[in-house]
Amino acid sequence: MTRLKLRERKFGLLWFGERVQDRWNITDPRSESLSTACRRLRPGSCYVDGVYVEPSPEEKQRRTDIYTVLRAVEDYQHLTTYELGIEHVIKKLRAIWRAVRGGSDGRV
């Protein structure tokens, strides 16, 4: 049984792996920075009851928003094209799922 253990949640990322050669990270789907970036990039997010409302300065799109969302897309796209095969991808997805559920044990 392979063990993929969550090391920490930091900078909007999930960090896995105990040994240096086994370390990897992926965007945390529950990170506040990803959620905020998606909200600001979503068309129509400034409509309230069907009426356009000028977004506050905090809600205006920022250049970093697109990079935050693209990083998440690239991370999860990488899993679907991983060269080691589907079994490896399933192990990583299970570890991510456990991490998102709140457990630190990514055992698969």
HUMO-V482781 format. One record per residue. N is the residue number from 0. PHI is phi in degrees with one decimal (NA if undefined). PSI is psi as a letter, one per 30 degrees, with the letter a starting at -180 (* if undefined). Layout:
n=N phi=PHI psi=PSI
n=N phi=PHI psi=PSI
This chain:
n=0 phi=NA psi=k
n=1 phi=-80.3 psi=k
n=2 phi=-120.0 psi=j
n=3 phi=-111.3 psi=j
n=4 phi=-105.1 psi=k
n=5 phi=-71.1 psi=k
n=6 phi=-82.6 psi=e
n=7 phi=-166.2 psi=l
n=8 phi=-109.1 psi=j
n=9 phi=-156.7 psi=k
n=10 phi=57.7 psi=h
n=11 phi=75.1 psi=g
n=12 phi=-124.2 psi=l
n=13 phi=-99.8 psi=k
n=14 phi=-107.7 psi=k
n=15 phi=-116.5 psi=l
n=16 phi=96.0 psi=k
n=17 phi=-87.6 psi=e
n=18 phi=-83.8 psi=l
n=19 phi=-55.6 psi=e
n=20 phi=-71.6 psi=f
n=21 phi=-102.5 psi=g
n=22 phi=-77.1 psi=k
n=23 phi=-157.6 psi=l
n=24 phi=-140.0 psi=l
n=25 phi=-150.0 psi=l
n=26 phi=-58.9 psi=k
n=27 phi=-77.1 psi=j
n=28 phi=-63.7 psi=f
n=29 phi=-102.0 psi=g
n=30 phi=-70.0 psi=k
n=31 phi=-66.0 psi=e
n=32 phi=-65.5 psi=e
n=33 phi=-68.7 psi=e
n=34 phi=-61.3 psi=e
n=35 phi=-65.6 psi=e
n=36 phi=-62.5 psi=e
n=37 phi=-62.9 psi=e
n=38 phi=-62.7 psi=e
n=39 phi=-70.8 psi=f
n=40 phi=-86.8 psi=f
n=41 phi=-69.3 psi=k
n=42 phi=-62.7 psi=k
n=43 phi=84.1 psi=g
n=44 phi=-71.9 psi=f
n=45 phi=-102.7 psi=g
n=46 phi=-100.2 psi=k
n=47 phi=-122.8 psi=j
n=48 phi=53.8 psi=h
n=49 phi=79.7 psi=g
n=50 phi=-114.4 psi=k
n=51 phi=-69.2 psi=k
n=52 phi=-120.5 psi=k
n=53 phi=-60.6 psi=k
n=54 phi=-67.7 psi=k
n=55 phi=-70.2 psi=l
n=56 phi=-56.4 psi=e
n=57 phi=-71.2 psi=f
n=58 phi=-96.9 psi=f
n=59 phi=-71.9 psi=k
n=60 phi=-61.3 psi=k
n=61 phi=-123.3 psi=l
n=62 phi=-59.1 psi=e
n=63 phi=-69.0 psi=f
n=64 phi=-58.5 psi=e
n=65 phi=-65.0 psi=e
n=66 phi=-68.9 psi=e
n=67 phi=-63.3 psi=e
n=68 phi=-69.1 psi=e
n=69 phi=-63.4 psi=e
n=70 phi=-61.0 psi=e
n=71 phi=-63.8 psi=e
n=72 phi=-61.9 psi=e
n=73 phi=-63.2 psi=e
n=74 phi=-58.5 psi=e
n=75 phi=-77.6 psi=f
n=76 phi=-66.9 psi=e
n=77 phi=-57.4 psi=e
n=78 phi=-61.6 psi=e
n=79 phi=-77.1 psi=f
n=80 phi=-118.4 psi=g
n=81 phi=-64.9 psi=k
n=82 phi=-73.6 psi=f
n=83 phi=-85.0 psi=f
n=84 phi=103.5 psi=l
n=85 phi=-67.0 psi=e
n=86 phi=-62.4 psi=e
n=87 phi=-64.7 psi=e
n=88 phi=-63.1 psi=e
n=89 phi=-61.8 psi=e
n=90 phi=-61.6 psi=e
n=91 phi=-66.4 psi=e
n=92 phi=-63.5 psi=e
n=93 phi=-64.8 psi=e
n=94 phi=-63.7 psi=e
n=95 phi=-63.7 psi=e
n=96 phi=-59.1 psi=e
n=97 phi=-65.2 psi=e
n=98 phi=-64.7 psi=e
n=99 phi=-67.0 psi=e
n=100 phi=-71.0 psi=f
n=101 phi=110.9 psi=f
n=102 phi=-82.2 psi=k
n=103 phi=-96.0 psi=f
n=104 phi=-93.5 psi=j
n=105 phi=-95.5 psi=g
n=106 phi=-62.3 psi=k
n=107 phi=-127.7 psi=*
